[in-house]
Amino acid sequence: MSRAITATRFRLPRLLRRGPSLEIHVPMAPTPSFFYQLRCLTHSLRRFGGAYRDAPVIATIGGTVDLGAAHRMPWLAANGIELRWVPEAEFARLGIYATGLRRIQHDFRSDMVLLLDADTLIRRPLDDLIDDSHRSVAVSGVIAHYSPMLDWKVEEPSWAAFFALCGLTTPPLEYEHTGWGYFFMDPRFRDCPAYFNYGVIAAPAAALAQVGRVAERHLNRIREAMGTYFDGQLALTAAIAELGLPTRALPMRYNMANNPHVEALHHREIDRAVILHLLHEHQARRAETFASLSSIKAFADRADLKVTSALAQEVIRAIYPALALEERSVAQAAA
């Protein structure tokens, strides 16, 4: 399939349907496991994404720039996937945070943007998520399970201290951490501002473009003062607060993690799950599960998976024939 034909294929549905247009942005590393995660995510989108099944997928990649990758992997263009590489100097300076930051600094071409981690899978149509987020004109996400204040190595960590560090007034702490009661019990940190898990964020492109312009300044300051695993998420929170953007907390069905605590706390959301997030190394390790087509097949054939992992297995089983056919076609073309 030519690049021109591929572009038309993924543009026409958005022109013909009513409602906002959508593009999806995924940060990743240039490893086989990440590329297989990207393939599975995209195939699940094409199979189960509803009115937005044909949305273009843009992968932002950090590492040694490989401009020949798209040529060697023709399945990228065939599936409407575009690769964009983080400049190597930027990646050397920011590491993994560079991919998350760069993906919100692109020139967006759609009305709405959906940020997804590579280890997510689409299980049900995205229509309600995107259409409701568009109508609300809000940055939407699932509130993070755990408070980053618990990892800040200062004498008195608090959201007030965090926002003071960012030169901002503390916004209302109007949300409750989704892991409260299981992930941690400290009542001081039960509530939080719009502090979302970065694995799934839906936002109007215009709002996210504003975030992209100010987040880097906050990220640099947060990394220097805090240096936690959650610095990228925190930079998003600071940028949202500085800009005064409207926010909306989503139910867990839009970022259903494979964690027993999440599953217990939010058990009513399991059957309603729309986006699955293989966030935790629970029942399966991502690098091993997505190492090859055969390891993906092994995951599909397992008989011991439970709850969210079992839902992910159902998605993989549904898309595996298309993956296998695609793999054979690529191998035959290369022979």
Number of C-alpha atoms within 10 A of each C-alpha: 9 9 12 9 12 15 16 11 15 19 16 11 16 19 11 8 11 9 15 16 22 25 19 22 24 24 27 23 18 16 13 13 20 20 20 21 25 26 20 25 27 28 23 23 24 20 19 21 22 16 18 22 22 22 24 21 25 20 24 24 27 26 21 15 14 11 11 8 12 14 10 11 12 18 18 19 19 17 19 21 24 14 17 18 22 22 16 15 12 15 19 14 10 16 14 17 21 25 26 24 24 21 23 22 17 15 10 19 11 17 16 24 28 24 23 23 23 26 22 25 29 27 24 20 19 19 15 12 16 25 16 13 23 22 11 15 19 19 23 25 28 25 25 21 20 21 26 21 20 15 14 16 12 12 6 8 16 18 20 14 16 20 18 12 16 19 12 15 14 17 17 12 15 10 16 20 22 24 20 21 13 14 14 15 11 11 9 13 20 18 18 22 20 30 28 26 19 20 26 22 23 25 25 24 24 15 18 25 17 16 24 18 13 18 23 20 14 22 25 15 15 21 18 11 15 18 15 17 12 19 21 25 21 25 25 26 19 30 24 24 21 20 12 10 16 14 20 19 17 18 16 25 20 24 28 26 26 24 18 16 17 21 17 13 15 16 15 12 18 19 11 15 20 23 27 28 24 25 18 14 11 15 14 15 13 17 16 12 19 25 18 16 15 12 14 21 19 12 22 20 13 10 9 9 17 13 16 23 21 18 19 24 21 14 23 23 16 16 21 19 12 14 20 14 11 15 14 12 14 15 10 9 9 8 6
